[in-house]
Amino acid sequence: MDLQKTPYLNWSWRIDKKLAISNEKTKGGDDFSARIYLIVKGSWAFWQTRAINYVWANNSRVNTAWANPFTGGNVIMVAARSATDQTKHWYTEKRNVLKDFKNYLGEDIRFIDGLAIMTDTDNAEGEVLSYYADIYFSEQ
């Protein structure tokens, strides 16, 4: 994906149940009912991979960002939604990925190497149900 041509990531998502996690910024709390994961490869070494995760946060405010507790500053978590948002309700999001990579990782990234969706409860051993739809990049 060429971010200079289509810098905006658009998606819709919904969760039906929230996770009860006290601190999502720790390894034990690194679980989210929903996340969109954008990956940029560094070199051949996996630890040089950089990424931004837009997450449905458990207790962080919207637009709060932090380093992933497993990978450090190469992977940044960004709260796109929070625990105050309704369950069983569809939300539509739009993020300027080009700007976010510059703001959060200090880099001008032109190409995205991968995009993943993830519903993750392994650390807290929770159970959730999440939905994703209409994931695409756009000029505006």
Backbone torsions as a table, in degrees:
resi	resn	phi	psi	omega
1	MET	NA	125.3	-179.7
2	ASP	-89.7	105.5	-176.1
3	LEU	-71.0	-19.0	175.8
4	GLN	-71.8	-25.5	178.1
5	LYS	-93.7	-39.8	-177.3
6	THR	-135.1	79.7	-174.3
7	PRO	-79.2	-12.4	-174.6
8	TYR	-96.9	126.7	171.8
9	LEU	-96.7	129.2	179.6
10	ASN	-118.8	142.0	174.7
11	TRP	-163.4	163.3	172.7
12	SER	-122.8	147.3	178.1
13	TRP	-154.1	163.3	-178.3
14	ARG	-154.4	140.6	171.6
15	ILE	-120.4	147.1	179.2
16	ASP	-101.8	-12.2	-179.2
17	LYS	-151.5	138.7	178.3
18	LYS	-91.3	154.2	174.5
19	LEU	-89.0	145.0	175.9
20	ALA	-98.4	87.6	-178.8
21	ILE	-124.8	130.5	-176.6
22	SER	-81.0	-36.2	-178.1
23	ASN	-141.8	97.6	-178.5
24	GLU	-75.2	-3.1	-179.6
25	LYS	-93.5	7.2	176.9
26	THR	-111.5	165.0	178.3
27	LYS	-60.7	-40.8	-179.5
28	GLY	-69.2	-20.7	-178.8
29	GLY	-109.5	8.3	-176.7
30	ASP	-78.3	62.1	176.9
31	ASP	-131.8	145.4	-178.0
32	PHE	-143.3	140.4	177.8
33	SER	-61.6	-30.8	178.7
34	ALA	-154.1	143.0	174.3
35	ARG	-154.0	147.3	172.8
36	ILE	-113.8	124.5	-169.9
37	TYR	-114.8	116.1	177.7
38	LEU	-106.0	127.5	-171.2
39	ILE	-118.7	135.2	173.4
40	VAL	-125.6	121.5	-179.7
41	LYS	-74.9	141.1	174.0
42	GLY	-84.6	-100.3	174.3
43	SER	-113.6	-151.9	179.5
44	TRP	-68.9	-17.1	-175.6
45	ALA	-86.6	124.7	-177.1
46	PHE	-59.2	-30.5	-177.2
47	TRP	-73.9	-7.4	176.1
48	GLN	-96.1	1.6	175.0
49	THR	-68.4	139.4	178.2
50	ARG	-118.4	150.8	-177.5
51	ALA	-157.5	156.5	169.1
52	ILE	-122.3	133.9	175.6
53	ASN	-113.2	118.3	171.0
54	TYR	-90.3	118.0	-171.5
55	VAL	-119.9	155.3	168.5
56	TRP	-90.1	96.4	-170.8
57	ALA	-69.2	152.4	179.3
58	ASN	-88.9	-33.0	179.8
59	ASN	-149.9	0.6	176.9
60	SER	-88.9	147.9	178.3
61	ARG	-71.6	154.2	177.3
62	VAL	-56.9	138.8	-178.5
63	ASN	73.8	6.6	170.7
64	THR	-74.7	139.8	178.9
65	ALA	-128.4	146.9	178.9
66	TRP	-154.5	159.0	178.1
67	ALA	-74.1	139.6	176.6
68	ASN	-62.0	132.3	-176.4
69	PRO	-67.6	-19.1	178.9
70	PHE	-89.4	-30.9	-172.6
71	THR	-116.9	-8.8	-180.0
72	GLY	76.8	-152.1	-171.7
73	GLY	-70.3	-6.9	177.2
74	ASN	-76.3	-19.1	178.6
75	VAL	-125.3	120.7	-177.1
76	ILE	-110.5	133.6	176.4
77	MET	-97.4	132.8	179.5
78	VAL	-126.2	122.8	179.2
79	ALA	-76.2	108.9	176.5
80	ALA	-90.5	-29.7	174.9
81	ARG	-135.7	165.4	-178.4
82	SER	-138.5	179.2	-178.6
83	ALA	-63.7	-19.3	179.3
84	THR	-78.7	-12.8	178.1
85	ASP	-78.1	150.1	-175.7
86	GLN	-67.9	145.9	167.5
87	THR	-86.2	164.9	178.5
88	LYS	55.6	34.7	178.5
89	HIS	-138.2	131.6	178.6
90	TRP	-78.6	133.4	173.6
91	TYR	-119.6	141.2	176.3
92	THR	-109.3	131.9	-175.9
93	GLU	-117.9	155.6	172.6
94	LYS	-147.0	122.7	179.9
95	ARG	-127.5	139.2	173.5
96	ASN	-84.7	96.1	-174.6
97	VAL	-65.8	-39.3	178.1
98	LEU	-57.3	-47.0	178.7
99	LYS	-66.8	-41.6	-179.0
100	ASP	-64.1	-41.2	177.4
101	PHE	-62.5	-38.8	178.2
102	LYS	-67.3	-46.4	-177.5
103	ASN	-67.9	-43.7	-172.1
104	TYR	-92.4	-28.9	-178.5
105	LEU	-116.8	-3.5	177.3
106	GLY	68.9	25.4	-176.3
107	GLU	-130.0	145.8	170.7
108	ASP	-88.7	105.4	-178.5
109	ILE	-102.1	128.3	178.4
110	ARG	-98.1	-39.2	-174.5
111	PHE	-120.2	136.8	172.8
112	ILE	-93.1	132.0	-179.6
113	ASP	-92.5	-20.0	179.4
114	GLY	-165.3	153.5	175.1
115	LEU	-134.6	132.6	179.3
116	ALA	-133.1	150.0	170.1
117	ILE	-108.6	147.2	-172.3
118	MET	-151.3	128.7	169.1
119	THR	-113.8	118.3	-162.1
120	ASP	-131.8	118.8	179.9
121	THR	-136.4	16.5	-172.2
122	ASP	-69.0	-35.7	-177.6
123	ASN	-72.2	-43.5	-178.4
124	ALA	-90.9	-5.8	-179.6
125	GLU	55.1	42.6	178.3
126	GLY	-93.2	-174.8	178.6
127	GLU	-142.1	127.2	-178.9
128	VAL	-139.6	169.5	173.6
129	LEU	-135.6	123.1	-176.3
130	SER	-133.4	155.7	-179.9
131	TYR	-132.1	146.5	178.5
132	TYR	-132.4	145.8	179.2
133	ALA	-155.6	161.2	169.7
134	ASP	51.0	53.3	179.5
135	ILE	-91.3	118.9	-179.8
136	TYR	-159.6	161.1	176.1
137	PHE	-101.9	148.9	-179.8
138	SER	-144.3	165.6	178.4
139	GLU	-72.1	-33.7	-177.6
140	GLN	-133.2	NA	NA
